[in-house]
Amino acid sequence: MSSEYTPDGSPFAPHTPDETAAMLDVLGVDSEEDLFDIPEAVRFDGSFDITERSERTTRRHLDALVSRNDDVVEFLGRGHYDHYVPSLVDALSLRSEFITSYTQYQPEVAQGFLQALFEYQSMLVELTGLDVANCSMYDAATALGEAATLATRVRSVSGSVVLVPELLHEGRRGTLENYVAGTDLTVESYPMDDANVDLDAVRSRMDEDVVMVYAENPTVAGTVEENLAALGDLTDDHDSLFCLGTDVVALALLQEPASVGADVVVGEAASLGLGYADGMGMGLFACDESFLRQVPGRLVGVSEDATGKRAYTLTLQTREQHIRRERATSNICTNQAWVALRAAIHAASLGPEGLVDLANDCVSAATDLAERVDAVKGVRAPVHDRHHFREFVAHTDQPAAAVAADLADEGFAVHVVGEHRIQICTTERTDGQRDALVEALEDAA
């Protein structure tokens, strides 16, 4: 389009000056700038104020900036886990047909990517025992929010209360509350008993006003939940939706969600394919087949092309915002396709037995490290008398913040979760540093 038709010379604003003036008149403003309230302090003044540098100088400058970061061994968890990612994952996922691909709207040019996403969905279906899995979401927190809004569409109960454990990651709780802010839903907490569900408390709270109950296995404290089947029966008795939070490695070993009555499974899948990505995640979402048309995000299905050959395609897109907005089940109209591809490659490279072995290691390593930490004078571990997966909470006689600071000085990062509590997470990525951590803890504690 010729720039003479646009007041700002932009080819992306296809309006004549008269049309723009008419729209501004309807809105009751004099200019486009009146539509925005941008503080002077952050307004663009026409210059980025970036010093010009050669490539070599820029690299040297960035190296100097990165070198200022603390070089610590991270014994951190609470939702983000560092597992070794085989080089095969990079070798395949960084191929140009994957790394440059956008959403796979055109199946005729995206069969390979669509098949990989279908395999990812199939793996989640096998791990959860449920019928349907989408091809990933932003992260576990948004998946939980989507489960809550799904509950209002699929449950006949008149209630609007979502019950969540009081021991819940603050980021997930905050995201859930943001999700329900524009609905009739409210979020309430139920008590925990030694980091697991207080079943009696939940039973006494259950009423027709509860539309969904959320539990986690493992919990944010690393404990393995022992009351899932009873919780599933309880929610079924009250026609509430039972949503279970977990992660893709834990699913290989812990109770199958379908076997304990879970209607929806959410959580993180990024522990495969990404490792510890400094907060970046990928949400998993699986559910019963009766919710098929209510599933948020994208689904890859199998069909046949004109020649009768098997073909993959995005399916049921009428549920989504970018197709029929007034009937959309979710405002999420993208997904973590490339990250899901990496998770699928990683899972396939491990195979069923390798994935189970990895999950078993998560139990044995946490148990072994907790025993060694418990032997340190001034420390008691684990705080919770439960089985643990990857991580555990330890009590410190000294203030936990001071202990963590001393550990950081020695090159180790742990979570502070209370005035006298730290949380330690270990995977195969830290098996060579556990001895040094225990030695540093002996000095710090």
N, C-alpha and C positions, 0 to 999 in steps of 0.2 A: 504494500500500500504506500502511496506517495506520502511523504512527510507533510505535504501542504494541507492534508486533511486532519492533522492532529496538532493541537495547540502546543504540545511540548516537543514536536518533532519525533515522537516515538512511534515505531511501527507496531507497537503492542497495544495501543489505545485507539481502536477503530471508530472514533467519533469525530464529527465535524465540530468546529468551534460553536456553532449554533446549538448542536445537540448537547454539548457539554454545558453551555450556558443554561439551557432549559432544565437539565437535571439539577444543576446547582440551585436554580430558582425554586424548584420543587422542594429541595432540602432546606432552603432558607439560608444559604451561605453564599459568600461572594466568590470564593475560590476553592480549589481542591485542598489547599493547605489548611483551610479552616476545618476540614474534616478530621484533622489529626492534632493531637496535643503532645508534641514532642518537646521535652525540656531543652533549654538552650545548651545545657552542659553536655548533652549527648547528640546534638544535631550535627550532621555532617557539614563541615565548613569548606568542603572542596578539596581538602588535602588529607591523605592518610598519615602523613608525618612519619613515613617509614624511610629510614636511611637506605640509599641505594648501595648494594653490595654485589660483588661478583659471586658466582656459585661457590667458589672455593672459600671466600670470606664468609659467606652465609653458613656453610657447613661448619666452619670453625666456630662461628658465633653460636650456632645451635648446640654443638658439642659442649661448649662452655656452659650453656644454660642447663642442659641435661645433667651435667656432672655435679650440679648443685643439689640434685635430688638425693635424699637419704638412700644409702645402699643397705637395705635390710632384708633379712630372710622373713618372709611373711607366713606366720602361723595364724592366718586370718581365715574366717569362714563366714558364718551367719548369712548364707544365701549365695555366696560367690565362692567357687572352689577351683583350685588349681590342680588339674590333672595333666599328665604328660600328653601332649598332642603329637602323634606320629607325623613325620615329615611327609608321608603320603597325603595327608590332609591338605597341606599347602600345595603340594605338587599338582593335585587334581583341581582343587577349588580355585586356584589362581590361573587356570586356563582361561583364555580370552572369552570363550563362549559362556563361561560362568561369571567371571568378574565384571564383565561389561553388560550383563543382562539386566533388564528392568523386569517389571512384572510380566509374567508369561501369558499375556492376553492372547497372543497369536500362536495357537498350538502348532501350526504348520512349520514354525521356525524355532520352537522351543521344546521339542519332544524330549531331548536329553535332560534338560533341567526339570521338566514336569515329571519325568519318570523318577528322578532322584528325590523330588519332594513327595511323590507317591510312596516311595520306599520308606522315607522318613515317617510318614503317617502310619504306614503298615507296622513299623517297628514300635511306635507308641501304642497302637492297638494291641499288639502282642504283649507288651510290657504291662499295660494297664488292665487288660482283659475286657475293656469296653469296646463298643462297636465303631465309634467314629473318632478320628483325631484330625484337627486342622493342620495346615502346613506352617505352623508356628505363629507366635504373637510377639509383641514387643518384649515383654518380660513377665515374671511371675506375678508382679503387683497388678499390672493391667489385666492379666488373665483372671485374677481373683475378682477384680471389679466387673469384668464381663460375666463371670459366673453369677454374681449377685443380681445383675440386671436380667440375665437369662432366667433366673429363678422366678422373677415376677411374671415372666411370660409363659412359663410351663407349669407352674404350680397353681392349683385351684384354691389353695388356702387364702383367706382374706387378710392375712397378716402382712407386715412390712418390716419385720425385725430380722436382721442378719446377725447371728451369734458367731463370735470369733474368740479364740483363746486370748486370755490376758497376756500371755507370753507370746507376743507376735512382733515381728520386725516392724519398727516404727515406719519404715518406708512403705511397707505393704499396707499397714493400717491407714496411713495417710492417703495413699492412692485410692484405697477402697472408699474412704470417706469423701474424697473428691468425686468419685464416680456416682455416689448415691446422693450428692448434694442437690441435684436437679430432679430427684425422684421423690417418691413417698417413703423410700427405704430409710431405716435408721440402723446404726451399728451399735451393738452392745457386746460387752466382754463377759465371758464365763470364767470362773476360777480354775486354776490348775492345781493338781496334787503331785508334788515332787516332779514338776515339769511335764507331767502328762495330764490328760483330760480328767477333771474331777467329775466323774460320771454322775454322782448323786446330785451335784449342783446343776448340771445340765438337765437332768431328769426333772428336778423341781422347777426349773425355769421354762421347760418346754410347754408351749400352749399353742393355740391356733393362730396366734399372732406371729409365730416364728416361720419365716418363709425359707430360710437356709441356715444350715449349721456348717461351719468351716473348722477343720482340724488339720494338723500337719503330721507327717511321718517321713523322715525324722522331724522333730521340732526344731525351732530356732536355737535351742540349747544343745542340740545334737542327740537328744534322747529318742529312743525308739518307742513309739506310742503303742500301748498294750490294750487299749479299749476300743479299737476301731470297729470290730464286729458288733459290740454292744451299742456303740454310737450309731452305727448303720441301722440296727433294728429300731432304735429309739426314734430316729428321724423318719423312718418308714411308717411307724405307728402313727405319727402326727402329720404324715403327708408333706413333710418338709424336704427340701433338697439337701442331700449330703454331699458337700464339696470337700475333697481331700487334696491337700498340698503336699508335694513331694519333689523329687528331682530324678532325672533320667537314670543316674547310676544307682540310686537307692531302689528304684523300681525293679532292678535285676535281682534283688535279694529279699527285700521286705515283703510283707503281705500284699498280694495282688489286690489292687483297689476294688475290682469288680467282686471279689470274693467276700469283701466286708460290707458290701452294699453301697459303695460310692456311686453317685449319679454322675458326678463331674470330677475330673482330675485336672488340677492346674499345678504350675510350678516352673522350675528352671530346667532347661535342657542344654544350656550353654556350657555346663561342666564337661560336655563332650564337644570337641571341635574348636573351642576357644581357649580353654584353660582359664587362668585368672586374668580377666580382661579389664581390671580396674573399674569394675562396676557395670560394664556392658553385659547385657543378658539376652536371653531368648526364651520367651514363654512357651510352655506346652499347654495344650488344651485338648482334653478328650472327654467324651460323654457317651451316654446311652443313645442308641439309634433313634429313639422316639423324639430326641431333640434335634434331629438332623437339620431341619430347616430353620432352626434357631441358633445354630452355631455361629459365633462371631468369626471374623477373619475369612481366610480363603481355604477352599477345599480343592484338591486335585482328584479327579475321577478318571475311570477307565471307560473307554468306549471303543467303537470301531470306525475306521475311515471308510471311504467309498469303495475301497477294494477289499474290505473285510479284515484288514489288519488291525491289530491292537493299537489303540491310540490313547494318549493322555490329554486331558484338558481341564481347565478351571471350570468348576461346576456350581450350580445353584447361586449364580452371581446376583440374582435378583434380591438376595438378602442384604446386599452391600450398598454402602452409601454412594459409590460411584456409578451405580446402575439405576436404582430406583430409590431415591433418597427418602421418600415418604414411607417406604416400607422397610427401610434398613434396620437390621437388628443390632447394628453397632456403628459408632462413628469411626472406628478403626478401618481404614481402607488401604492398609498396606500390611506387610509382615516382614519377618526376618528371613527371607528366602535364602540368601547366601549363607547365613549362619546356620540355618537348618540343613542346607547342603553339607556344610562342614560336619555337623553333628551326625548326619547319616553316614558320611564317609568314615568318620571315626568309629561309630558303632559297628559298621560292617567290617572294618579292619580288625576289631577286637573279636567279633563273632560272639555267639551266645555264651560259650564257656569263658571266653576272655572277659566279657562284661561281668559275669558272675564272680570271677576271680578278683576283678578290680573292686567290686562291692565288698567281697569278703575281706580284702585287705583294708578297706575303710573301717571295718569293725575291729579287726585284730590290731591295727596300728593305733587306733584311739585307745583301746584297752591297755595295750602295752605302755604307751606314753603316760596315760593317767596313773598307772601303777608306779612308774618311775617318778612322776611329779609328786605323788602322794608321799613318797619316801623322803622328800625334801623337807627339812625342818622349817616350820612356819607356813606350810602349805598343806591343804587337804584336797584330794581329788579322787574321783569326781564328787561334786557337791550332791548330785542327784543319784540316788541308788537305782539306776536304770541301765539297760543296755544302751550303748552309744554308737553313733555312726559318724565317723570322721572327727567329731569335735566333742568337747566336754567343758564344763565350768569348774573352776578351781577356786577354793577359798584361800585368801592370803591374810595372815595375821597383820602384816603391814598394810597400809592403805594401797589399794589396787593401783591407783594412778601413779603412785611413786614406784611401785614394782614394775609397772609397764614402762615407765620412763627409764628406769635403770636397764631394763631389757633392751630398750631401743638404743641406749648408749652402747650396748654390747652387740648391736646389729640384729635384733629380733623384734618383730612386731606381733603383738597380741591384742585382743579386744579387752577393753575395760567395760564390764557390764554391771558393776555395782561398787559400792564403797570398798568392799573387801572381796570382790570377785573379778577374776579374769577368765576369758574364754580362749581356749587353745584349739586350733584345728590343724590336723596333719593329713597329708596325702603322700603318695609315692614321690612327689616332688620335693618333699622335705625330709625323706628318710635318712639322708646323709647329714642332716643338721640337728637331729633330735638330741644326740649326746651333748652337743655344744649348748643347746637350749637349756637342758637340765642343769649343766654346770653354771650357766649364767643365772638361772633361777635360784640356785643355791646361794649365790652371792647377793642377789637382789632381795631375796625373801628373809 
